[in-house]
Amino acid sequence: MAPIQFGILCIPFQMLDVVGPLDILLSSTKSNLKFAEQIDENASDFGDRGYDIEIHYIGATMEPVAATGDCKIQPSTTCATCPKLDYLLVGGPLPDFFLNIPPVYAEFMRDRAEELKAFFTTCTGGMVVAMTGLLDGKTATTNHQILPMAKKLKPEVNWVAEQWVVDGKFWTAGGACAGMDMFAHWIKENHGQDIGEAGWATLDYEPRDIKGKLIELKTGLRVN
């Protein structure tokens, strides 16, 4: 199977909005699950059931983008040169960004939405995508603290206070940690809970369901 082509839009996002979900996603790759095989005798076939993935960090230019904490994100490609994607993740910036989205990013999201298998947002990344018009007529969520603002700015969207929402190809999550849970759910639905748990164990991570309750794990995280 060809590697998943996964894009991350390099905007001034909150770091955990992106690195949290990304680590959840990477935890169930073939390379990480082969590591799990070495430490868990019950995970002997997991490596072959994982997936390969290529990450594309997409900037307006190749200049680094400052995320929270002044952490510099180095693009690996640009909106003009990015290869075809399977998935795209937009993390959450402050309002000054989603109220004034640079046209190069807005056009990229609109142009690429059709080709994507799924379009993910975390936190105020939902507002970024909403402001492009792509969520009009959809049910979605964003950081719950700004839902009143979201409803005023984009009444065309059916905003709800869920941990995450799936409407067609659009997967929108509330805060950063809800985004991690959303990606855990995606892994569970697409690759199986046992594959998810093998990866989550390497992070000492226990996901929550869409209502915010811890998911009962089949294997547990603790090694006796």
N, C-alpha and C positions, 0 to 999 in steps of 0.2 A: 504494500500500500504506500502511495506517495506521501511524503511528509505533509502535515497540516501547514498551510500558509496563514500565519496569524499576525495581524497588524495591530500596532499600538500607536495611536495618534499622539505625537509629541507636542503637547500643549502644556501650560503651567499647572499641571494637576497636583493634587495631594498625593504624595508618594504611595501611601498605603492603598489608595484606590486602584493602583496598577500593580505594584509589586506583590501585594497580598493575593489577589486573584491569579496573578501570573505564577506565583509559587505553587498555588493549589493545582493549576493546570500542569505545570512541569513535574509535579510529584508523581503523576501517573504515566509519564513517558517511559518508553522501553528502557532507556538508560538508567532512570531512577529505580524502576521496578526490578531490574537485574541486581541493583545494589540491595534491594529488599530481600531478594532471594538468598543472598549471602548471610542474612541475619535472621531469617524466618524460614524454618523448614516447611511451613505450610504454604509458602509462596513460590513453590518450585516452578510453576508454569506462567507466573504473572508477567515476566519480562516479555514473552512472546505475545501477550495480549494487550500490551500497552501501545502507544502510538509514538511516531516521530513527529517533530514539530520544528518549523523554522519561524523565528520571530523577526518581524520587520518593524523597526522604529522609524516612524514616518514624520518628517519635519517639513515645514514650508521651504526650508533650505537645509544645508548640511551643518548649519551653525548649531551649537548646543542650546538646549532649552532648559531654563531654570525651573525646576519643580519646587515643592515646599522644602524648607531647610536649605535653600539655595543649592540643592543637589542638581548637578548638570546632567541632562539626558542627551546623549550623543545620537542623533539620527543615523540610521544605516541606509536610508533612502529618502526620497522626497515625494511630495504629492504628485509631482510630474513624472517620476521615474519608478514608482512603486510597482512591483509585479502584481499579478492577479492574486487576490486574497480569498481565503475561505471564511475567515472571521476577522472582525475588527472590534477593538476595545477602546472606548473613550472614557478616561478618568475625569474626576471632577475638579474644575478650577474655581476661582473666586468669581463673584458676579460680574466684575469689570470685564472679564473675558467673554462670558456667554452673552453679555449685553452688547458686545462689539466683536463678534467673531470675524477674524480676518477672512476675506472672501476665498482665499486659496484653500482654507480648511473646509469652509462651507461647501464649496464646489466639489471638493474631493469626496466628502461624505455623501452628497447627493449622487455623484457620478458612480460611486462604488457600491451603493446600497443594494442595487439589483443583483450583483454578482455574489453577494455574501450568502453563506448558509445561515449565519446568525450574526447579528449586530448587537454587541454588548455595551452597556454603560454602567458605571458605578457612580454613586453620589451625584454631584451636580453635573456629571457627564450627561445625565438624562436631559438637563436643561440645554446643554450644548446642542444635542441632536434635535431636541424639540424646536429650538429656534431656527433650525434649517427647514422646518415644515415636515420633516420625515415622520414625526409621530402624530401628525394631525389625524384624528379619527381613531387613534389607538388608545389602549389602556396602558398606563405606564406609572412609574414612580421615580422619585429622585430623593435627595437628602430630605428627610421628613421635616426638618426645621425650616426649609424654604418652600414647603408645599403651598402655603398661602400665596407667596410670590409667584410660584409656578402657575397657579390657577388664574392669577390676574394677567400674567404675561402671555400665557398660552392656553386660553380657555378651549381651544380646539382639541386639546388632549384630555382624556379622562384620567385625571390624576388620582391615585389611590395610595393609602398609607400601608402598603405591604412591604415585607422584607425584600421581595423581588417580584417582578411581573414578567410573564411571557405572553406576548401578543404577536403571533406569526413569527417572523424571524427576529423581532426585537426583544431582547432580554434586558430589562432595566432593573437596577438594584438601588436600595436606599443608600446607607452609608458604606464606608469601606469594608467593614466586617460583613455586612450583608452581601456585598459583592463576592467575598470569599465563599460564603455559603451558597450563593447562586452558582458559582463555578463548580463547587462540590456536587451540587444537584445535577449540573450538566454532565459531569463525569459519570455519576451514578446512572443517569438515564441513557447515556450513550455507550458506556463501557462496563457497567456493572458495579454494584456496591463493593464487591470483594476487591476489585481493582482499585476503586477509590480508597477503601480502607487501608490497603497496602501502602498507598502513597501518603495518605494522611498520617499514618503512624510515623513516617520519617520526619514529619513536621510537628509531632505531638499535638495534632489538631483534631478537634471534634466539631463537626459542622452542626448548624441548626437548620430546622425545617423552615418553611415559608411563614410560619407563625412565630418563629423565634425560639422554638423549643429544641433542645438537644436531640439529635437523631440517635436512636439506639443502635450501637455498633454491634456487628456480629462477632467480631474477634477481639474487640477491646484494644487499647493502646499500650498496655503495660506488659513488659516481658518479665516473667517470673524467674 
